[in-house]
Amino acid sequence: MGPVGDLGLLKMDFLGLKTLTVIRNTCEMVKQTRGIDVPIEDLQLDDARTYDLLNKANTLASSNWNRAGCAICAASFRFSSVEHITALIALYRPGPMELIPEFIRRRHGEVRIEYEHPLLEPICRETYGIMVYQEQVMQAAQVLAGYTLGSADLLRRAMGKKKPEEMAKQRDIFVKGCARVNNIPASKANQIFDLLEKFAGYGFNKSHAAAYAIVAYQTAYLKANYPVEFSLRHDDERHGRYRKARPIH
């Protein structure tokens, strides 16, 4: 991985998910048995049955929710949007997992949500003042210190690798940028930089989490609305009795 990037080449990971086969085969079975075309790629994202299933932790066989702890967290979240599913997927990992209780308390209004600077509110409002995604760190650098998209990505990578020399360089750029763009004093800029550095250490890529959230929603939707067909096709997948999905180009 490292040398490939050093050479300037693009590294790509291709993930094979059996869940996609279960989804496709379930939709085919619903069509065969009920004559219903399930618009699986264009679902309404406010289906009450789906959220009721998730909020009752009835998530066995639903993509990304098979772990008991994750199911319990799902029930505590009280989902009402795909954004909530995306956040839990990003948070349910070693490190950021410790922020889940605080996230839930903030979501339910049990604690006050505060921001290190007013400009951070639009960036972190969706996640109740907690930086969950790498993109939020990059946005903060852009808005507060005038970083470009490219330089913000370099900052994110530097924070992830925790190289002292590079971090010192980036801190200087950030503090000076905050003063130039928003008249933020050095003491506050350093405080914010420390916060960004903390979050960047475990921040998750939002686009990645969102893609998984959609798959999780699709499987939960099928389980909630077509439980018999979904159960049969999930059992087929478990026992190897399924028609493999064609590659996606």
GIBELLIN-V110402 format. One line per field, one symbol per residue. ss: DSSP state (A for helix, B for strand, O for the rest). psi: psi as a letter, one per 30 degrees, with the letter a starting at -180 (. if undefined). Layout:
ss: ???
psi: ???
This chain:
ss: OAAAAAOOOOOOOOOOOAAAAAAAAAAAAAAAAAOOOOOAAAOOOOOAAAAAAAAOOOOOOOOOOOOAAAAAAAAAAOOOOAAAAAAAAAAOOOOAAAAAAAAAAAAOOOOOOOOOOAAAAAAAAAAOOOOOBAAAAAAAAAAAAOOOAAAAAAAAAAAAAOOAAAAAAAAAAAAAAAAAAAOOOAAAAAAAAAAAAAAAOOOBOAAAAAAAAAAAAAAAAAAAAOAAAAAAAAAAAAOOOOOOOOOOO
psi: eeeeeefglkkkkkkjjfeeeeeeeeeeeeeeefgkjjiffhkkggjeeeeeeefggigkfkkggfkeeeeeeeeeeikglfeeeeeeeefilkdfeffeeeeeeeeggflkklkfkeffefegeeghfkjeleeeeeeeeeeeggkleeeeeeeeeeeefhjeeeeeeeeeeeeeeeeeeghkleeeeeeeeeeeeeeffgkljeeeeeeeeeeeeeeeeeeefieeeeeeeeeeeeggilkkklkk.
